[in-house]
Each structure stands twice: as C-alpha cells, then as structure tokens.
Amino acid sequence: MRVPNHLRGSRQSINMTPMIDVVFQLIIFFLVSSHLAKQEAQLPLPLPLAASGSKEGDPTHPRVTINVLADGQLSLAGKHLTAEELQQRLEARLAETGTDLEVRIRSDRTVAYRHVEPILLACAGAGIWNVAFAVYRPEDVR
C-alpha cells in the first residue's frame, strides 16, 4: 500500500484557537476591571477645598479609593461596607500588593470627621501609613 505524499513529510501544527480564546478573555477582563477602577474615582462627590496639596502620585502605584457619601456611608469598589469590613478588605488588599499600598479618601465636603475617623483607624489597624485625601484646589473649582 502506498502512503500519499502529503502525509509523508507533514509537520504537526499547534492548534492556536484555545490560546487566542484565553488571550481575548484576559484582554476583556483587564478592560472591564480598569473601567471599574476609573469609575470608582469618578463618583460625583463635592470634594473639600484645600489651599495646598500635591498632584496625583504614580498611577502604577497600588491604590485603594474609599468614598464617604454625604450620609456617612462608606463605599469601596462600589459596595457599601462598615468600618470592620473595611479593615478586613484593606488587610486582604495589603497582603496582595505588598507593604506599599496607598489609600485615597474621597469624602463629601459636608461629612463630619466622625465618619472619616473609622477609615483612618482601619488603615492604622491594617498597617497602612500612606493615606491621602482627595480635594479640590480653589483654582480648579469653577
């Protein structure tokens, strides 16, 4: 029996379809997660005014943004939580990213300090020292 020519010297090829599927899934995941992170920092809040301050730090630096709404409700990643839950989430995030995690507090300008203090205590309890407040400078407000 004679073997056909196209089968004799053929090389085996790798099926690229599963790898392409995985790459597209990763791309979609990172696009969606980056969109949610940007959306968290763009929650419309009337931030307090400050005469001094600095611009945003390194965008590649790991950061957690905590929003404090006008009624004192804490919001992290779009979910409302208590101070105890906040400390647990901060400890978990710190374990993921390492020792240099930044916490940014975005608070409504009418919120009393008693609603912000639990955030600072949760950060201290989790061992996070890099805490910043998001504010507007007077020249930025129109």
CORFENLIN-V775643 format. One record per pair of residues at least 24 apart in sequence whose ideal C-beta (glycine too) atoms are under 7 Angstrom apart, sorted by the first residue. I is the first residue (numbers start at 1). J is the second residue. D is the distance in whole Angstrom. If there is no record, write none. Layout:
i:I j:J d:D
i:I j:J d:D
This chain:
i:40 j:65 d:5
i:40 j:77 d:6
i:40 j:78 d:6
i:41 j:65 d:5
i:43 j:67 d:5
i:43 j:106 d:7
i:45 j:106 d:6
i:45 j:108 d:5
i:46 j:108 d:6
i:46 j:109 d:5
i:47 j:106 d:7
i:47 j:109 d:6
i:47 j:134 d:6
i:47 j:135 d:5
i:47 j:136 d:5
i:48 j:107 d:7
i:48 j:109 d:4
i:48 j:135 d:5
i:49 j:135 d:7
i:49 j:136 d:5
i:49 j:138 d:6
i:49 j:141 d:7
i:50 j:135 d:4
i:50 j:137 d:6
i:51 j:138 d:7
i:53 j:135 d:6
i:53 j:137 d:6
i:57 j:102 d:7
i:61 j:102 d:6
i:62 j:97 d:4
i:62 j:101 d:5
i:62 j:102 d:7
i:63 j:102 d:4
i:63 j:104 d:6
i:64 j:90 d:7
i:64 j:93 d:6
i:64 j:101 d:7
i:64 j:103 d:5
i:65 j:104 d:5
i:65 j:106 d:6
i:66 j:103 d:6
i:66 j:105 d:5
i:66 j:119 d:6
i:67 j:106 d:5
i:68 j:105 d:7
i:68 j:107 d:4
i:68 j:108 d:6
i:68 j:111 d:5
i:68 j:115 d:6
i:68 j:116 d:6
i:69 j:108 d:6
i:70 j:108 d:4
i:70 j:110 d:6
i:70 j:111 d:6
i:72 j:111 d:6
i:72 j:115 d:4
i:74 j:119 d:7
i:83 j:118 d:4
i:83 j:122 d:6
i:86 j:119 d:7
i:86 j:122 d:5
i:87 j:122 d:4
i:87 j:125 d:5
i:87 j:126 d:6
i:90 j:122 d:6
i:90 j:123 d:6
i:90 j:126 d:4
i:90 j:128 d:6
i:91 j:126 d:5
i:94 j:126 d:6
i:94 j:127 d:7
i:94 j:128 d:6
i:100 j:130 d:7
i:101 j:128 d:6
i:101 j:130 d:7
i:102 j:130 d:5
i:102 j:132 d:7
i:103 j:128 d:6
i:103 j:130 d:7
i:103 j:131 d:5
i:104 j:132 d:5
i:104 j:134 d:6
i:105 j:131 d:7
i:105 j:133 d:5
i:105 j:134 d:7
i:106 j:134 d:4
i:107 j:133 d:7
